[in-house]
Amino acid sequence: LKRVSSSSADAMSALYSDWTIRILADRVDRARREEKRQRQLSSSTHKEEEELCDSIPVRESAAEGKVILRAVSLNLWQPAADSWPQRRKAMAQLLVDADVDLIACQEVRGGQKSIHNKDQNWAHDLAQELPGMNHVEYVPGTGIADTKGGRAPNGWTEEGVAIISRFPLSDLRAVGMPPSGRSSDRNPRTTLALTVQIPTGKHSTIALRVIASHLSYDRTQQCDAVRDTLKPWLDDLLMDDHSSRDVSNQLLLGDLNVYPDFEWPADILSKSQNLLDALGGPCWSNRPPKQNQQKNDFPVFVDVWEHYSGRGDSISPDSKTTSIQTSVQHFNSYNLDGWTFPNPETLNLDAARPDRVLLRAHPLARHRLRPATVSILGCNTVIKANEETTRPSDHRILLT
């Protein structure tokens, strides 16, 4: 028995080492593909900018007993306030054409009274141009009464996250992720979670926990926020929702601000402790001793884009992380890596995939949300009031 146990442990250790090599090799390949793509962009034969986006996918009819839900992650580009009226109309038209049901918004500008009056923010303005999207909840970065957000920097207009829904929203939860003293980013961050009731028939619904999040651009703060605050909070929320309210699925949409050479914060959300131990990285390796230990049998999030592209990043040797079974869809051959930022590329910033859709279910869930498609939208041109051109946002829109 001792020999069998030892052999089994060695085999598992080798398995996790193999997966670590797969993950890191895929990230190197991705960097090489991007270098080649950038050379093409600099040549006279490069593709048009619009080809970085997909056409809006046809929405299929739901089979009997099932429901089709469309959700997007949308960064509203708070610094570009001068073009908000024109960009808002372009966003609204795109969202209507895509027949979206849920929108997780980041960089939502709100006024001084927005903490007490949810109508005074950009999410509410956008919802007014979306027929049937009558349910809006907004939380500023400084938090609400039962959260501890940071303090807004002097001279800054309040900014936060919001969820816009076609279906009723309830049970608002929020967690503050204030900047640490060593962070270069002084902008406070908050994650918002709401329960949405999705109709499945005339008198029946399925409840889903939808989450909107926006992480800092500071790498150290990303690690601290995800490892010490966000992941434990989401784990507790999933357990509490499942046991108390029969809400067993979490759909997280947001701007995680992760970079091609710094995926480590996202790893904490999408990889088991065993795999994190093998993979290492600055976020996991620098965790406080004997703190924030993930349970090996606790479900991790699946990155919908990575899952559909069939890359090693989205797969794990842990059986608990592979419960979502789908076929790999056809991808835009010019944007195989799902770059959503910057938009347009003429902003002269490195291409990145900060915008994510993450999904998981409790192991004992009676119903499971399964992704049907994933697409990138938002390359269309917007004419500003001064006749200059821009885009709906400096991020492309991620639709699932």
N, C-alpha and C positions, 0 to 999 in steps of 0.2 A: 504493500500500500504506500509506503514511503517513497519507493522508487517511482510508482505511477504518479503520485502527487508531484514529485520533483520534475518528472518528465513533462507533465502537463503544464506546470508553471513555466518551464523552459520553452515549451512550444508556444504558449501565450505570449511570452516575452519576445520571441522571434517574430510572431505574428504582428505585434504592435510595432516592432522595429521596421518590418516590411511596409506597413501602412504609413509610417512616418516618412520613409524614403519616397513612397508614391506621392504623398502630399507635397513634400518639398520639391520633388522633381517636376510636378505639375506647375508649381509656382515659378520655377526657373523657365519652363517651356512657355509659360504665359508671358514672362518678361521678354523672351526672345521673339515671340509673335508680335508683341507690341512694338519692339524695336523695328521689325520689318515693316509693320503697318505705318509707323511714323515716316519711314523712308519713302513709302508709297505716297503718303500725304504731301511730302515735299516735292514729289515729281509731277510732271505735267499730265500724267495718266491716272492720278489718284481719283478715287470715287468722289461723287458729290457728297457734301456734308449730310444731306437728307438721307442718304443710304445707311447711316448709322442707326436709323430707326426702322421699326417694322410697320407694316400696314396693320390697321386695327383688325384683330381676328374676329371671325364670325362667331357669334354666341350660339352655342348649341342648345337644343331643347333638353330640359332635364328629364331623365327617365322617371318612371313612376316610383314614388317613394323617395326621390332624391331632389336636391335643390342645387341650382347653379348660382354661385355668388361671384361677383367681380369686384376686386379691390385694387387700389393703387396706393403707392407711396409718392407723395408730392411735396417737394420743397418749394415754398412760395417766394423765395429770393427776397428776403426782407430789405437788403440794402438798395434794391432797385425800386424804391417807392415811387419815383417819378413816372414810371411806366406801368404802375399797377393797374389803372383802369383799362388800358389796352391789353395787357397781359392777362388780366382776369377774364376778359371776354373770350380770349383765345383759349385759355384753359377750360373755361366752361363749355365751349363748343366741342373741344376734344373729348371731354369727359362725357358729355351727352352722346356724342357719336359712338363712344366706347361702351355705352350703356352700363356705367359704373354704379355699384351699390354702396361701396364703402371707400372713404378717402381718409388716409392718415396724412396730416399736414405737418410740416416743420417750417420753422422761420415764419411763424404767424405773427404779424404785427398787431399789437393791441394798444389801446389808449390807456390813460391813467386810471380810468374807472373799470378797466376790463376785468379786474379780479372780482368785482361785484356785479358787473353787467356784461354777460357773455356776448351780447349783441355788438359790442364795440371792438371788433377784431376782423381781420381779413378773412378768416374762415367763414364767419357769418355772411360777409359780403359775397363770397364765392357761392355759398349755398343758396343765396337768393336768386342766382342765375341758373340753378340746377333744378328743373321741375321734379317734384317728388322727394327731393333731398331735404327734408324738413327737420332733421334731428342733428343738432350741432352741440358739441361740448369742447371747451377750450380751457387750457391750464397754462398760466404764464410760467416762465422759467424760474421766477422767484417763489413758485409754489403756491399752495392754498393753505387753508387753516391747519390741516393735519399733516402737512408735509414741510420739510425744511429745505427750501430752495435757497439759492444764493441771493445776494443783493445785486440789483441791476446797476451796472456801472453808471457813473455820473454822466448825464447828457444822452443816455441811450433811451430810445423808446422801448417799452416793454415788448418782449418777444416770447413766444411759447409754442406749444404743440396743440393740435386739435384733431378731432374725428368728426367727419360729416357722414351721415348715414341715411339710407332710404328707409331703414327699419328702426324701431324704437331702441333707444339707448338707456342703460340704467347702471346702477352700482358703480359710480365713479370712484376710481382709485388713482392715486398719483404718488410718485416717489421722487424726491428731490435729489439731484446729483450736483451739489455746489462745487465750485472749483477749489482745489486744495491750494495751500499757500505757495507751492512750488510750480503751479500751473501758469503757463503763458497766456491762457485763455481765461479771462475774467467774466465771461458771459455765463450766467447760471443756466443749468440744464434740468429738465424735468421729463419724466416718462408718464404718460397717461394711459390708463387701462379702463375699458368700459365693456359691459355685457351688451351684446346685440341679439335681439330676438328675430330669428330668420323664419319666415312662414314656410311650412312644408305642406300645408293643406288648408282647408277652410277653418279648422279649429285647432291646428297644431303648429308648434314652433320648435326650433332647435336653438339653444343658446350657445353663443360663441364669445369667448373673451378676445377682443381686438385691442391691440396695443400700439400706440404711436410713440416713437422715441427719437431723440436727436442727441447724439453724443458730441463731445468736444472734439475740436481738431487737434488738441494737444495730446500727444501719444501717451504720456504718463497719466494724464487725467482719464483717458479712455480706459487704460488698464485698471486704474483704481475704481472707476465708476462701475465697470462691468463686473469685475471680480468681487468687489466688496459690497456693492449696493444692488445693482440691477439684477444679476443672476440669482442671488439668494432671495430677493424680493419676488421675482417671477416664479421661482420654485415654490415658495410658500403660498403664493396666490393660486397656483395650479392645484396644490393639495387642498387648500381651503375651498376653492371653487368646486372641485370634484366631490368632496365630502359633504358640503353644505348646500350646494345649489345645482348639482348635476351639470356643471359647466366644465367640460373635460378637454376642450381644444383651445389652444392659444395661437393667434395669428398676430405676429409682430411685424409691423411695417415701419421703416424709418430710415433716416439718414444717419448711418453709424460712423460716417467720416473715416472709414478705414481706407488704407492705401495699399497699392499692389505689393509694396515691400514691408507692410506692417499689418498682416491679417490677424495678429495675435488676439486682439480684443474679441473679434468675431469667433475665434476658436473656442473661447470659454463658453459661448452660447451653444456652439454646434458640435462639440466633441466631449466624449466621456472623460472621466478622471484618468482612466487607464491610458487613453490615447494622449491626453494632455501631459501625463507624466513622461511618456515616451517622446512626445514632440517638443516639450520644453517651451522655449520662447520667453521673452522678458515679462509678459503679463503673468503667466502661471508660475514661472520660476521665482519671481520676486514676491510671491504671496506671503502674508504673515504666517509664521509657523503654527501648525495645528489649527488653522482657521480656514473658513471658506472651502472646506473639502466637499466636493460633490460626491453624492452616493453613486456607486458604480451602476446601480440598477435604475437610476433616475433618468427619465427620458430627456434627451437633448433635442435642440431645434434642428430641423432640416432646412438648409438654404435652398429655396425653390429653384433659383437659377442654376446653382451648381448641380442640384439633383437632376434637372432636366438635361443639362449638358453632359451628364455622365462622367464628370470629373472625380478624381480621387478625393478632393476636398469635402465632397458631400457625403461620402460613404464611410462607414465605420465597421470594424470587425465586431462591434457589439450588436447583438440581435435587437436590443431595445431601440436602436436608432435607425432601423431600416424598415419600419412598418409601412411607409408610404411607397406603394408600388404603382408606377406609371411608366408609360413608354416615352422614349426620348423624342422630342418634337424636332421639327426642322428649324434650324437657327439661321439668322441673317449671317451669311458667309463673311460679311465685312465687319461684323461686330460679334465674333464668336465668344469673346470674353465678357460681354455684357456691360461695357463701359457706359456709365450714365453721367459722367462729369469729366471735363467741363462741357457746357453746351452754349454756343458752338465751340469747336476746338480752337478757334482763333483767339481764345482767351489766353493761350500760351501757358497752360498749366498741364501737368502730367495727367494722362487719362487714368481714371480710377472708377471703382464700383462701390461708392459709399452707400448707395441706395439698395436696401435689402428687403426681401420678404422671407420671413422665417416662420416655420410651422411645426407644431408638435401636439401630441395628444397624451393624456394620462393613460398608463398601461391598461387600466380597466374601463376605458371610455366605451360607452354603448354606441356612440356615433363617432365617426372619424371624418374630418375635413381632408379632402384629397385634392391637390392642385390639378387643374385640367389644362392650363396653358400658362405661358409667361411671355410677355412682350415688352419692348421698349418703344415709347412714343415721345412726342414733344419736340421734333426737329423742325416744325413748321415756323415760318417767319412771321413776326409781329411788327406792324408799323407803329412807331411811337408818335406822340403828338407833334414832335419836331420833324417828322418824316424819316427819322433814322430807323434802322431795322434792329430788331432784337429777337429773342426767343421767349416762349412762355415762362421759362425759368432757366437759371444757369445749370440746373440738373435736368436730365431727361426723366421722363415719367415711367416708373416701373409698374406694369399691369399684370395681375394674375387673376 
